[in-house]
Amino acid sequence: MIVKVDYEKAYDLVEWDFLEYMMSRLGFDVKWIEWIKLYLNSTLVLILINAFPTKEFMPSRGLRQGRSSCPIFDFIVAEGLARLVREAFRIGVLEEVRVAGRICLTKSVITALPLFYLSFFKVPKLVCKIIKSIQINFLWGWGSKGKKMPWVARNKIYAPVEVGGSSIRDIDRFNVALLAK
C-alpha cells in the first residue's frame, strides 16, 4: 500500500465539523468555537458558469490552503492531519510508506548518482559491490542503531515489481545495458 497525501485536496475537503472537533481537542474555548461556526456558516458562494452566476448556496466544507480568510484554520487542519498520520503509523497502517519512500529514494538518487560514469565506463566489480551495499544499507535503515530491519528481502531488491520485487536497478546489469547503447 502506498499513500500519497494531496494537501491541497485535503484542505478543499475539510469538513467544518472536523475543524470544530480539532478546535475542541486543541483546547479552544466553546465561545470561540461558536464564533468560528457562525463565521463559517455565514459564507455564501456562487459559481460563474459561462460568465453567468448561479444561485447562491452555503458550503459545508472546504478551506483554501494558504488563502483562507483565517490563517489559523490552516494550522488547525495541518495539526489534525499530522495527528491522523502519526496514529496511522503507530497502529501500523502506514508502515509501508516508509519502505516506499526508501525504495523511491534508492531508485532516484543512489542509483542515479553514478549514471554518467556507468554510461561511459565498465565499472569494476568492487565498485558495483560498494554501490549495492550502499543501496541495501539505505533501504534497510542507514545509520540505524542496532539491527537493521530488512524491509525488502535481498532476493527481491532487484526483481521487477510484477514478481513482488522493488525494481531497483542492479548496478552490474545497468552498467552493461548503458554501455550497449
C-alpha atoms as one frame of an Amber mdcrd trajectory, in Angstrom:
protein
   0.000   0.000   0.000   1.329   3.429  -0.928  -0.276   6.581   0.415   0.178
   9.958  -1.173  -1.349  12.861   0.689  -2.507  15.700  -1.542  -2.722  18.521
   0.985  -4.473  20.896  -1.397  -7.301  18.404  -1.889  -7.279  17.617   1.818
  -7.927  21.294   2.584 -10.632  21.522  -0.067 -12.434  18.590   1.532 -12.144
  19.625   5.186 -15.494  19.110   6.838 -16.297  22.011   9.106 -17.306  19.506
  11.794 -13.691  18.267  11.712 -12.457  21.832  12.217 -14.816  22.192  15.185
 -13.641  18.857  16.606  -9.965  19.833  16.253 -10.518  23.234  17.904 -12.192
  21.443  20.802  -9.313  18.902  21.073  -6.768  21.739  20.966  -8.468  23.463
  23.897 -10.243  26.352  22.180 -12.929  27.959  24.330 -16.518  26.982  23.484
 -17.430  30.621  22.802 -14.555  30.942  20.314 -15.665  27.747  18.554 -19.215
  29.102  18.303 -17.903  32.335  16.737 -15.951  30.337  14.161 -19.043  28.242
  13.372 -21.082  31.448  12.890 -18.357  32.845  10.647 -18.198  29.685   8.506
 -21.985  29.346   8.298 -22.401  32.963   7.176 -20.500  32.284   3.944 -22.464
  32.247   0.699 -20.939  31.134  -2.580 -21.951  31.489  -6.178 -20.285  29.972
  -9.206 -19.847  31.549 -12.612 -20.801  29.261 -15.477 -20.086  30.745 -18.899
 -19.795  34.160 -17.193 -23.289  33.825 -15.666 -23.664  33.482 -11.877 -25.535
  30.542 -10.398 -27.862  30.734  -7.441 -26.031  31.342  -4.137 -25.536  28.387
  -1.826 -23.969  27.747   1.557 -20.961  25.391   1.525 -20.448  22.899   4.345
 -16.780  22.112   3.836 -13.532  23.251   2.289 -10.822  25.748   3.140  -8.454
  27.413   0.705  -4.973  26.454   1.912  -2.770  29.493   2.377  -5.574  31.796
   1.269  -8.180  31.167   3.905  -9.656  34.233   5.500  -8.414  32.989   8.862
  -4.854  31.551   8.641  -5.225  29.716  11.937  -7.546  27.282  10.112  -4.515
  26.101   8.119  -2.624  25.291  11.301  -5.590  23.558  12.926  -6.194  21.364
   9.878  -2.465  20.610   9.481  -2.304  19.552  13.137  -5.325  17.299  12.625
  -3.782  15.684   9.538  -0.457  15.239  11.359  -2.222  13.544  14.272  -4.078
  11.212  11.905  -0.849  10.241  10.125   1.013   9.719  13.442  -1.796   7.493
  14.700  -1.822   5.527  11.428   1.945   4.914  11.793   1.501   3.992  15.470
  -1.031   1.282  14.692   0.959   0.085  11.669  -1.427   1.154   8.914   1.172
   3.301   7.109   4.348   1.336   7.840   4.778   0.545   4.156   5.000   4.272
   3.367   8.491   4.305   4.890   9.509   1.390   2.705   8.060   3.030  -0.411
   9.927   6.233   0.388  13.221   4.402   0.830  12.706   2.487  -2.428  11.893
   5.728  -4.271  14.983   7.484  -2.886  17.189   4.497  -3.694  15.941   4.466
  -7.288  16.013   8.200  -7.895  19.155   9.218  -6.003  21.530   6.412  -5.052
  21.191   4.571  -8.358  21.142   7.761 -10.436  24.267   9.379  -8.942  26.781
   7.193 -10.802  24.739   7.315 -14.044  27.262   9.381 -16.033  30.158   7.123
 -15.042  28.103   3.979 -15.749  27.241   5.285 -19.234  30.856   5.527 -20.403
  32.998   3.108 -18.395  32.875  -0.524 -17.358  32.603  -0.303 -13.602  34.922
  -2.576 -11.578  33.149  -5.338  -9.623  34.339  -3.856  -6.315  32.691  -0.501
  -7.123  29.442  -2.285  -8.059  29.607  -4.209  -4.793  30.074  -0.968  -2.811
  27.154   0.749  -4.600  24.925  -2.275  -3.976  25.967  -2.228  -0.326  25.003
   1.459  -0.083  21.630   0.702  -1.725  20.864  -2.162   0.640  22.091  -0.354
   3.761  19.975   2.688   2.947  16.951   0.562   2.083  17.256  -1.339   5.348
  17.821   1.713   7.540  21.081   3.569   7.007  22.580   4.846  10.245  20.137
   2.929  12.414  21.410   1.834  15.781  21.363  -1.892  16.371  19.976  -4.449
  13.974  18.564  -3.075  10.718  15.106  -4.039   9.518  15.279  -5.891   6.169
  12.244  -4.116   4.664  12.758  -5.861   1.342  14.159  -9.390   1.054  17.613
  -9.382  -0.528  16.449 -11.597  -3.414  13.561  -9.186  -4.154  15.525  -5.912
  -4.193  16.485  -6.094  -7.855  13.470  -8.117  -9.030  10.725  -6.447 -11.114
   7.610  -5.172  -9.336   5.484  -7.655 -11.305   7.074 -10.558  -9.386   6.991
  -8.856  -5.994  10.333  -7.065  -6.189  11.179  -3.417  -5.632  12.614  -2.940
  -9.142  15.792  -1.192  -8.003  18.378  -1.383 -10.769  21.165  -3.914 -10.356
  24.283  -1.796 -10.922  26.185  -4.570 -12.791  23.372  -5.116 -15.283  22.574
  -1.409 -15.506  26.214  -0.675 -16.395  26.210  -3.326 -19.163  22.902  -2.020
 -20.550  24.140   1.573 -20.639  27.383   0.570 -22.353  25.440  -1.369 -25.011
  23.796   1.823 -26.300
